[in-house]
Amino acid sequence: MGEKKSWREIDRERDHSSYRQESRPSGRAPRIETATAEYKRQLDAFFDRGVIPDSLKGKLPAKAEGESPSERTQLLRAVREAESGKPLVTALDKLKEKGPLPEDPEILLRALEHPKDSFLLDVLDVLEKMVSEGKRLPKKNLLIQKLKGLEFSSFDPRVQTRAPALASKLS
């Protein structure tokens, strides 16, 4: 009686059997352009150069007078990329000068770091509107923590009362 084969040896024999013949292409396969890749390319063009793709034309809000679409996009990008402190406050102030704050949770979360209470009241207005409309807010726990912190860091009693009330609604 011969030696018993291990499962690895049995599998190796199966891989080399005459029944299993795979035709492996030599060289690289031709690159197929997918719809996802085209969509990503259009979005990159939109965010980098302000070229609006056909799929987004009816969905974007009307631009403010005298404002190019890329100008608003650049301001939003500046807020997202700004470090905390003075660069963030400057970027937020420029964004506010050009029009109302967007209903973008990421931008609003960054805007809660602004030191001026009048600015914070505007942010709270937008957040309360979004919550009342049932819009989804990502990073909810971080948003709740920042809202609760405003109760102690703000000097305006309106901010001190509205921020924790909004945080309790989100909890």
N, C-alpha and C positions, 0 to 999 in steps of 0.2 A: 504494500500500500504506500502510495506516494505521499509527499508532504502536502498538507492542506494549504491552499492559497489564501492570502489575506484579501480583505475586501478591496484594498487599494489596487492590488494586482489584478483582481477580477475587473474592476472599473477601467484600468488601463488597457486591458485586453479588449473591452467593449469599445473603447474610444478608437482603437486601431483596427476594428473589424471591417470587413469588406462591405458590410451593409451601411456603414456610416461614412459617407463620403461627402464632405462639405466642400463646396466650391468657394474658396476664399478669394476675393478680388485682390488683384495685385495693384499696388499704388493707392492713391487716394480716391475716394468716391467723389463724384461731382457734388458740389455744394448746392443744396436745394434751398431756395428762398422761401421761408415760411411766412405765414401771415403775422405771426408774433414778432418776427424780426423786423418786418416792414413797419408794424405798429410802433415798435420801440424806436426805430429810426425816425418816424414822424414825430414822436414825442420829444426825442432829443432835439430835433430841428425847432420844435415849438419852444422848448425851454432855453435853448441856446441862442436862437436867432429871431424868435417871435413869429415863426411861420405857422399859421394856424391850419392844422389838418382838417379835411372835410368832415371827419367824424366828430370834431369838437366845435364846429362853427356855430351851430344853434344852441349849444349848451353853455357857452361862456357868457358872463354878464357883459352888458354894454360898457365900453371903456369911457372913462371920464374925458371931458373936452381937453384937447391939446395934449393928450397923453398917448404915447405910442404903446402898443401892447407889450413890447419888450421892456419898456421903462418900468411898468408895474411888476413885470416878472423879475427884473433885476433887483427891484426894491425888496420883493419877497425873498429872493435868494440871499440878499444881503442880511436880512433879519435871521434867516435860517443859519447862515454861516458865521454870524457875528459871535464873538466871545462875550461873556457876561460883562457887565459894567458899561463904561462909556460908549464903546463901539455898538453895543446892542441898543442903548438908549437913542443914539444918533440915528441908527437904521430904523428904529420904530418911529421916531419923530418924522423922518422923511417920508415913511410910508403913510403916516397919518395926514401929513400935509397934502398928499396926492389924492386922498379920498378916504372913504370909511374903511374901518378895519375889515379884513376878509373873514369869512366864516370858516377859517382853517384852524383846526384844533392845535396844530403844532405852532402856528404863529401866535395864537392867543395864549398858549402856555408860556411861550417866551415873553409875551407882552405883560404877563403878570409880574415880571421882574422890574418893570418900569417904576421909578421912584415917585412920579407925580400922581397924586390922588385923582386929579381930573382925568388923566389918561386911564387909570385903573377903573374909574366909573364907566368909561366907554367900553372897556374890555368886559366888564361885568354885564353891561347891557347886551352885548353880542352873545356872551355865554348863556345868559338867562333866556334869550330868544332861542338859541339852539336847543337848550334843554326843554323849553316849552313845546318846541316843534318835534321833539323826540329824535333829534339827530344823534348819531353815534359819536361818542367822544372816546378816542383811544387814550391810553395812558391815564385812565380815570383815577387811579390811586395817587399818582403824582399830582394831578390837577387838584384833587381834594386836599392834599397836603399843602400845596401852595395857597389855596383859598383859605385854609385855616390859619396859615402863617400871616396872611394879610390882616387878620383881626388884631395882631399884636404889632405889626410893623407899620401900619398905616396910621396917619393922624386924623383922617377924616372919619367922623362917626358913621357916615353913610357907607363907606367901604367896610368899616369894622362890623357893621351889622349885615350887610348884603352878602359879603364873601362867605361867612360861616353858614348863612342860611342856604346859599347855593351849594355849599359843600355837603350839607345835610340832605339836600334833595338828591345829590348824586350818590350818596351812600346807600 
